[in-house]
Amino acid sequence: MNPLTLKIRIEEQIKRMKQAERLRPTLLSQTVYISTLGLVMVFPIIGGAYLGNWIDSLIAGYSMRWTLTLLLSGVVVGFFNVYFLIKE
């Protein structure tokens, strides 16, 4: 093996190692990603519950029909949001 080609190959490996080190996910970026997943899941659930409760308060009598319906819809939307975020 030619010493010049060996030197070039070693330099290329060093460049790849430095690039891999720069692209490695940090603790902060992983924490932000997990927090985003949680918020993407929780916001539709809470929004559905509040919207359903508000609609139920407009209807005479005691009813939880809209609250439960929109709460479950928020759960479904939240799971789809998390799925699409992870798939990305």
Secondary structure as a PSIPRED ss2 file (coil, helix, strand):
# PSIPRED VFORMAT (PSIPRED V4.0)

   1 M C   1.000  0.000  0.000
   2 N C   1.000  0.000  0.000
   3 P H   0.000  1.000  0.000
   4 L H   0.000  1.000  0.000
   5 T H   0.000  1.000  0.000
   6 L H   0.000  1.000  0.000
   7 K H   0.000  1.000  0.000
   8 I H   0.000  1.000  0.000
   9 R H   0.000  1.000  0.000
  10 I H   0.000  1.000  0.000
  11 E H   0.000  1.000  0.000
  12 E H   0.000  1.000  0.000
  13 Q H   0.000  1.000  0.000
  14 I H   0.000  1.000  0.000
  15 K H   0.000  1.000  0.000
  16 R H   0.000  1.000  0.000
  17 M H   0.000  1.000  0.000
  18 K H   0.000  1.000  0.000
  19 Q H   0.000  1.000  0.000
  20 A H   0.000  1.000  0.000
  21 E H   0.000  1.000  0.000
  22 R H   0.000  1.000  0.000
  23 L H   0.000  1.000  0.000
  24 R C   1.000  0.000  0.000
  25 P C   1.000  0.000  0.000
  26 T C   1.000  0.000  0.000
  27 L H   0.000  1.000  0.000
  28 L H   0.000  1.000  0.000
  29 S H   0.000  1.000  0.000
  30 Q H   0.000  1.000  0.000
  31 T H   0.000  1.000  0.000
  32 V H   0.000  1.000  0.000
  33 Y H   0.000  1.000  0.000
  34 I H   0.000  1.000  0.000
  35 S H   0.000  1.000  0.000
  36 T H   0.000  1.000  0.000
  37 L H   0.000  1.000  0.000
  38 G H   0.000  1.000  0.000
  39 L H   0.000  1.000  0.000
  40 V H   0.000  1.000  0.000
  41 M H   0.000  1.000  0.000
  42 V H   0.000  1.000  0.000
  43 F H   0.000  1.000  0.000
  44 P H   0.000  1.000  0.000
  45 I H   0.000  1.000  0.000
  46 I H   0.000  1.000  0.000
  47 G H   0.000  1.000  0.000
  48 G H   0.000  1.000  0.000
  49 A H   0.000  1.000  0.000
  50 Y H   0.000  1.000  0.000
  51 L H   0.000  1.000  0.000
  52 G H   0.000  1.000  0.000
  53 N H   0.000  1.000  0.000
  54 W H   0.000  1.000  0.000
  55 I H   0.000  1.000  0.000
  56 D H   0.000  1.000  0.000
  57 S H   0.000  1.000  0.000
  58 L H   0.000  1.000  0.000
  59 I C   1.000  0.000  0.000
  60 A C   1.000  0.000  0.000
  61 G C   1.000  0.000  0.000
  62 Y C   1.000  0.000  0.000
  63 S C   1.000  0.000  0.000
  64 M C   1.000  0.000  0.000
  65 R H   0.000  1.000  0.000
  66 W H   0.000  1.000  0.000
  67 T H   0.000  1.000  0.000
  68 L H   0.000  1.000  0.000
  69 T H   0.000  1.000  0.000
  70 L H   0.000  1.000  0.000
  71 L H   0.000  1.000  0.000
  72 L H   0.000  1.000  0.000
  73 S H   0.000  1.000  0.000
  74 G H   0.000  1.000  0.000
  75 V H   0.000  1.000  0.000
  76 V H   0.000  1.000  0.000
  77 V H   0.000  1.000  0.000
  78 G H   0.000  1.000  0.000
  79 F H   0.000  1.000  0.000
  80 F H   0.000  1.000  0.000
  81 N H   0.000  1.000  0.000
  82 V H   0.000  1.000  0.000
  83 Y H   0.000  1.000  0.000
  84 F H   0.000  1.000  0.000
  85 L H   0.000  1.000  0.000
  86 I H   0.000  1.000  0.000
  87 K H   0.000  1.000  0.000
  88 E C   1.000  0.000  0.000
